[in-house]
Amino acid sequence: MIRLASELDARAVMQVKHELMSSDKTSTFFITSPTDISEDLLEEEKKIQQSKQRGDLYIVAEAEKKVVGFLLFQRYGMPRLKHAGSMVMGISEQYCNQGIGTQLIEYLINWGEQQKNIEKICLGVLSVNERAIKVYKRIGFIEEGRQLNHIKYEDGTYSDDILMAYHLNDNLE
């Protein structure tokens, strides 16, 4: 089930983030290093509250009556960028490959189509996250750029940051 996040979900969202950042399988999918994980519950609660006030979207995915994933879409604040915003998401490893990511993104797209002045959903995905890239492309995101060797991991290896976007209502000109 996909639903709007509430401040009561902050701890569960933080647990999902912590799980993803602590796992050898998924920690390389994020720009943030495992040592930079926030443990500030009030900060996460504030982020959820502010998303409502700003007209952004913060949603969670539930399975078996617990939060197993999240998606946050934040509109850009500058006047020339207000037609766009960026999204971040995460899903507990044991719930991957069950369509939850697709459901979260489809919720965002449907929501975005109902909003005034949102034309473009942007994201950055690291090149090592091939599964996510396939999902984004299948849904209709296109690659708009690539920052080569933009991420340097603690072991000295690199990953590209792939910039992707979904254009709502086919507004490409």
C-alpha positions in Angstrom: 0.0 0.0 0.0 1.3 3.5 -0.9 0.2 6.4 1.3 1.3 9.9 2.3 3.9 9.9 5.0 3.2 11.3 8.4 5.5 12.4 11.2 4.8 9.0 12.9 6.6 7.3 9.9 9.9 9.1 10.6 11.5 6.3 12.7 10.5 3.6 10.1 11.8 5.7 7.2 15.1 6.2 9.1 15.3 2.4 9.6 14.9 1.8 5.9 17.6 4.3 5.2 19.9 2.8 7.8 19.3 -0.7 6.4 20.2 0.4 2.9 23.2 2.4 3.9 24.6 -0.5 6.1 24.2 -3.2 3.5 27.2 -4.2 1.3 24.7 -4.8 -1.5 23.0 -1.4 -1.5 25.3 1.1 0.2 27.0 1.9 -3.1 23.7 3.0 -4.6 23.8 6.3 -2.6 25.9 9.4 -2.7 25.8 9.5 1.1 28.4 7.3 2.8 27.3 4.9 5.6 29.1 7.2 8.1 26.8 10.1 7.2 23.5 8.5 8.1 21.4 10.9 10.2 20.2 9.5 13.5 18.1 12.6 14.2 14.5 11.6 14.5 13.3 15.2 14.9 15.1 16.1 11.7 13.2 13.4 9.8 9.9 14.4 11.3 10.6 18.0 10.3 11.4 16.9 6.7 8.0 15.1 6.5 6.2 18.1 8.0 7.9 20.6 5.7 7.1 18.5 2.6 3.4 19.0 3.3 3.9 22.8 3.9 5.9 23.3 0.7 3.6 21.3 -1.5 6.1 18.5 -2.0 5.3 14.8 -1.8 6.6 12.4 0.8 5.1 8.9 0.5 5.7 5.5 2.1 5.1 2.0 1.0 3.7 -0.5 3.5 3.8 -4.3 3.5 2.8 -6.5 6.3 1.7 -3.4 8.3 5.2 -1.8 8.3 6.9 0.8 6.2 9.3 -0.9 3.7 10.0 2.0 1.4 9.7 5.7 0.9 9.8 8.4 -1.9 10.4 12.1 -1.4 9.8 14.6 -4.3 10.9 18.2 -3.6 10.1 21.0 -5.9 13.0 23.3 -6.8 12.7 26.7 -5.1 14.2 29.0 -7.7 11.7 30.7 -10.0 13.2 29.4 -13.3 13.2 25.9 -11.9 9.8 25.8 -10.2 8.4 23.6 -13.0 10.6 20.8 -11.9 11.8 18.9 -8.8 13.9 16.0 -7.7 13.0 12.6 -6.2 14.8 10.2 -3.9 13.6 6.8 -2.8 14.6 3.7 -1.0 13.1 0.3 -0.5 14.1 -2.4 2.1 16.2 -5.0 0.4 13.9 -7.9 1.2 11.0 -6.1 -0.6 12.9 -5.3 -3.8 11.8 -6.9 -7.1 8.1 -6.9 -5.9 7.0 -3.8 -7.9 7.1 -1.4 -4.9 9.5 1.0 -6.6 7.3 1.1 -9.6 4.2 1.7 -7.5 6.0 4.6 -5.6 7.0 6.2 -8.9 3.6 5.8 -10.5 2.0 7.4 -7.5 4.4 10.3 -7.9 3.7 10.6 -11.6 -0.1 10.6 -11.1 0.2 13.1 -8.3 2.5 15.3 -10.4 0.0 15.3 -13.3 -2.6 16.8 -10.9 -0.3 19.6 -9.7 0.0 23.0 -11.1 3.3 23.9 -12.7 5.1 20.6 -12.3 6.4 19.5 -15.7 9.5 17.5 -14.9 10.6 14.9 -12.3 14.4 14.7 -12.0 16.6 12.1 -10.3 20.2 11.1 -10.0 21.0 7.4 -10.0 24.5 5.9 -9.7 25.7 3.8 -12.6 26.3 0.8 -10.3 22.5 0.6 -9.5 21.6 -1.2 -12.8 18.3 -2.5 -11.4 17.0 1.0 -10.6 18.1 2.3 -14.0 16.1 -0.4 -15.8 13.0 0.4 -13.7 13.4 4.2 -14.4 13.8 3.6 -18.2 10.8 1.1 -18.3 8.6 3.8 -16.6 9.7 6.4 -19.1 12.6 8.3 -17.6 15.3 9.4 -20.0 19.0 10.0 -19.4 19.7 13.7 -19.7 23.4 13.6 -18.6 26.1 11.8 -16.9 28.8 13.0 -14.5 31.7 10.6 -15.0 33.5 9.2 -12.0 31.5 11.7 -9.9 31.3 9.4 -6.8 34.5 8.1 -5.3 34.0 5.3 -2.8 36.1 4.6 0.3 37.9 1.7 -1.5 39.0 4.1 -4.3 36.5 2.9 -7.0 34.2 5.3 -8.8 30.6 5.5 -10.1 29.0 7.8 -12.6 26.1 9.9 -11.5 23.4 9.5 -14.2 20.9 12.4 -14.4 17.5 11.2 -15.5 14.1 12.9 -15.9 10.5 12.1 -16.6 8.6 14.7 -18.5 5.0 14.9 -17.4 2.3 15.3 -20.1 4.9 14.8 -22.9 6.0 18.4 -22.7 9.3 17.9 -24.5 9.8 20.6 -27.0 
